Amino acid sequence: MRGASRVGWVMTDHPGWLTGSGTSLRVVRSGRSIWVLRCASAGDGGTPLVTGADRLSGAGDAPASDVFDPAMLVGSEPAVAGLRRLGVVARWRNPDLWDALATAVLRQVIRAGQARALYQRLCRAHGDRVNTRFGEAWLFPTSETVAALPDAEFARLGLTFKRQALRAAAHACLEFDAKWSPLPPAGLISELRSIPRVGPWTSGAAVADFTNDFSRYPFADLAVRTWAHRLAPRQAWPESEPEFAHYWAEMAGDQLGAWTLLTLAWGNRHAHGVAL
């Protein structure tokens, strides 16, 4: 799925994306450098690939991106047809393991819109503000910053429920980030599972965000089930999570990661007005 020549859409599922004045942008840390990722915004909820990555400070390579082509999919024909209408999808990997893990923690149990609001609130309160030629943006606060936040500040930001998990994740990344970041997806998931309050869903979502290997994503979660049903409403999708997981994995086979990412990308484009 990677390396397709024609790209139609950029996947902007990560809550760090900001949209305004015709441009979607996101600022990220990649090693010791800071980058702004950008793409043109479309009025129908999609972001076409008028895109780039600009280094704002530091040195190092640009964040990696991968391209996924639904023309290569085999499986449920109604769903394949919908994904082919979406077109080829590009997604930047999250270059910061701490950000990927904290994002997954924020997404635990709550709806995507709520998690996005909490992420942006934390960025504006304690992240570094970055001025770009496309507008203002905020980096997610560092693991050091989050580890040092007092209980009262978590409460003020509406993050009391997330406090212990975020602190545990921050302390783990402070100690192990350099050791964990180079690991392959399976090994990284195993290490993340050692963090208190980080279970299979959180570790899988974090690793998918960090590597773009969406075969590691918790593919039977509410988002995938919802978008599969909307993508192919006449398909006899199983209703329960375990049955859906078995069906999805069997249908997708060795294309599991591509099926999952492209379905989430379809949902990302069609999500306006839908609360998950």
C-alpha positions in Angstrom: 0.0 0.0 0.0 2.9 2.3 0.5 4.5 4.3 -2.3 1.4 4.8 -4.5 1.9 7.5 -7.1 -1.4 9.4 -6.9 -2.6 10.9 -3.7 -6.0 12.3 -3.2 -6.3 13.0 0.6 -4.3 13.7 3.7 -5.5 12.0 6.9 -5.9 14.6 9.6 -7.2 12.3 12.4 -4.6 13.5 15.0 -6.1 16.1 17.4 -3.1 18.4 16.8 -4.4 19.4 13.4 -5.8 23.0 13.2 -7.9 24.2 10.3 -8.5 27.8 9.2 -8.1 30.2 6.2 -7.9 27.4 3.7 -5.0 25.5 5.4 -4.8 22.7 7.8 -1.6 22.7 9.8 0.0 20.9 12.7 3.3 21.5 14.5 5.4 18.5 15.7 8.7 17.7 17.3 10.9 15.3 15.4 14.0 14.6 17.4 15.6 18.0 18.2 13.7 19.8 15.4 10.3 21.4 15.0 8.3 21.1 11.9 5.0 22.4 10.6 2.9 20.0 8.5 0.4 21.6 6.2 -2.2 20.8 3.6 -5.0 22.7 1.8 -8.4 22.4 3.5 -11.4 21.4 1.5 -14.9 22.5 2.4 -16.4 19.0 2.4 -14.3 17.8 5.3 -11.4 16.4 3.2 -7.9 17.7 2.9 -6.4 17.2 -0.6 -2.6 16.8 -1.0 -1.5 20.3 -1.5 0.9 19.6 1.2 4.4 20.0 2.6 6.5 19.9 5.7 8.6 23.0 6.7 11.4 22.9 9.3 11.0 25.7 11.8 14.1 25.0 14.0 16.8 22.4 14.7 18.2 19.8 12.3 17.1 16.4 11.0 14.9 14.7 8.6 11.3 15.6 7.9 8.6 13.5 9.6 7.9 10.4 7.5 4.7 9.9 5.6 3.1 6.9 4.0 0.6 6.5 1.1 -2.2 4.0 1.0 -4.1 3.1 -2.2 -7.6 1.5 -1.9 -7.3 0.3 -5.5 -5.2 -2.5 -4.2 -7.8 -3.7 -1.6 -9.6 -7.0 -1.9 -12.5 -8.0 0.4 -16.0 -6.6 0.9 -16.9 -5.1 -2.5 -19.4 -2.5 -1.3 -16.7 -1.2 1.2 -14.0 -1.3 -1.4 -16.1 0.8 -3.8 -16.6 3.5 -1.1 -12.9 3.6 -0.3 -11.9 3.8 -4.0 -14.1 6.9 -4.3 -12.2 8.4 -1.4 -9.0 7.9 -3.4 -5.4 7.4 -2.3 -4.6 8.6 1.2 -1.4 9.9 2.7 -0.7 10.1 6.5 2.2 11.5 8.3 3.6 9.3 11.1 3.7 11.0 14.5 7.4 11.6 15.0 7.1 12.0 18.8 6.5 8.8 20.8 5.5 10.8 23.8 2.9 12.8 21.8 1.5 9.5 20.3 1.2 7.9 23.7 -0.3 10.9 25.4 -2.8 11.3 22.6 -3.9 7.7 23.0 -4.3 8.2 26.7 -6.5 11.3 26.1 -8.6 9.2 23.7 -9.3 6.5 26.3 -13.0 5.9 26.9 -14.2 9.3 25.5 -15.4 10.5 22.1 -13.0 11.8 19.5 -14.3 15.3 19.7 -13.8 15.4 23.5 -10.3 14.1 23.2 -9.5 16.7 20.6 -10.7 19.5 22.8 -8.7 18.2 25.8 -5.6 17.9 23.6 -5.9 21.4 22.3 -6.6 22.8 25.8 -3.5 21.2 27.2 -1.4 22.5 24.2 -2.6 26.1 24.7 -2.1 26.0 28.5 1.3 24.4 28.6 2.7 23.8 25.1 5.0 26.2 23.2 3.3 28.6 20.9 4.7 28.5 17.4 4.2 31.2 14.8 4.0 29.9 11.2 3.3 31.7 7.9 0.0 29.9 8.0 -1.0 31.0 11.5 -0.5 30.2 15.1 -0.1 26.7 16.4 0.9 25.0 19.7 3.2 22.1 20.4 2.0 19.5 22.8 3.6 20.0 26.2 6.7 17.9 26.9 6.7 14.9 29.1 8.7 16.9 31.6 6.0 19.5 31.8 3.1 17.1 32.1 4.9 15.0 34.8 5.4 18.1 36.9 1.8 19.5 36.7 0.0 19.7 40.1 -3.3 18.0 40.7 -5.1 21.3 40.8 -3.9 22.1 37.2 -5.2 18.8 35.9 -8.5 19.6 37.6 -8.6 23.1 36.1 -8.1 21.7 32.6 -10.8 19.0 33.1 -8.2 16.3 33.1 -8.6 14.8 36.6 -9.8 11.5 35.1 -6.7 11.4 32.9 -4.2 12.6 35.5 -2.8 9.3 36.7 -2.5 7.8 33.2 -0.8 10.9 31.8 1.6 11.1 34.6 2.6 7.5 34.3 3.0 7.8 30.5 5.1 11.0 31.0 7.4 9.4 33.6 7.8 6.3 31.4 8.8 8.4 28.3 11.2 10.4 30.3 13.0 7.2 31.3 12.6 5.0 28.2 11.9 7.1 25.1 15.3 6.7 23.6 15.2 2.9 24.2 11.6 2.4 23.0 11.4 4.7 19.9 13.6 2.4 17.6 11.7 -0.8 18.5 9.5 -2.6 16.0 5.7 -2.3 16.5 5.3 -5.6 18.3 8.1 -4.9 20.7 7.0 -1.3 21.3 3.5 -2.4 22.2 4.9 -4.9 24.7 6.9 -2.1 26.4 4.1 0.4 26.5 1.9 -2.2 28.1 4.2 -2.1 31.1 3.0 1.4 31.9 0.2 1.6 34.5 -3.2 2.4 32.9 -1.9 1.6 29.4 -3.7 -1.4 28.1 -4.2 -3.0 24.6 -6.3 -0.3 23.2 -4.0 2.6 24.2 -0.8 0.8 23.3 -2.2 -0.2 19.9 -3.5 3.2 19.1 -0.2 4.9 20.1 1.9 2.5 18.0 -0.4 2.9 15.0 0.0 6.7 15.2 3.7 6.5 15.7 4.5 3.9 12.9 1.5 4.0 10.5 1.2 0.3 11.0 -2.6 0.2 11.5 -2.6 -3.6 11.8 -1.7 -2.7 15.4 -4.6 -0.4 15.8 -7.5 -1.7 18.0 -9.5 -2.4 14.8 -12.7 -3.5 16.5 -13.2 -0.2 18.3 -16.2 2.0 18.0 -14.7 4.3 15.3 -13.9 1.4 12.9 -17.2 -0.3 13.5 -19.1 3.0 12.9 -17.4 3.9 9.7 -17.6 0.4 8.3 -21.4 0.4 8.8 -21.7 3.8 7.2 -19.3 3.0 4.4 -21.2 -0.1 3.4 -24.6 0.0 5.2 -26.0 -3.0 3.3 -23.1 -5.2 4.4 -24.0 -7.7 7.2 -21.4 -6.4 9.7 -21.4 -8.2 13.0 -22.6 -6.0 15.9 -20.6 -7.1 18.8 -16.9 -6.1 19.2 -15.5 -9.6 19.4 -17.5 -10.8 16.4 -16.6 -7.7 14.4 -12.9 -8.2 15.2 -12.9 -11.7 14.0 -14.8 -10.8 10.8 -12.7 -7.7 10.1 -9.4 -9.6 10.5 -10.5 -12.5 8.4 -11.9 -10.2 5.6 -8.7 -8.0 5.5 -6.1 -10.8 5.8 -2.7 -9.4 5.1 -4.2 -6.0 4.2 -5.4 -5.5 7.8 -3.4 -2.3 8.3 -4.5 -0.7 5.0 -8.2 -1.7 5.5 -8.2 -0.2 9.0 -6.3 3.0 8.1 -8.4 3.7 4.9 -11.7 3.1 6.8 -10.6 5.5 9.5 -9.5 8.0 6.8 -12.9 7.7 5.1 -14.5 8.4 8.5 -12.1 11.3 9.1 -13.4 12.9 5.9 -17.0 12.2 6.7 -17.0 12.9 10.4 -18.4 16.4 10.4 -21.6 16.4 12.4 -21.1 12.9 13.7 -20.1 12.4 17.4 -18.0 9.3 18.2 
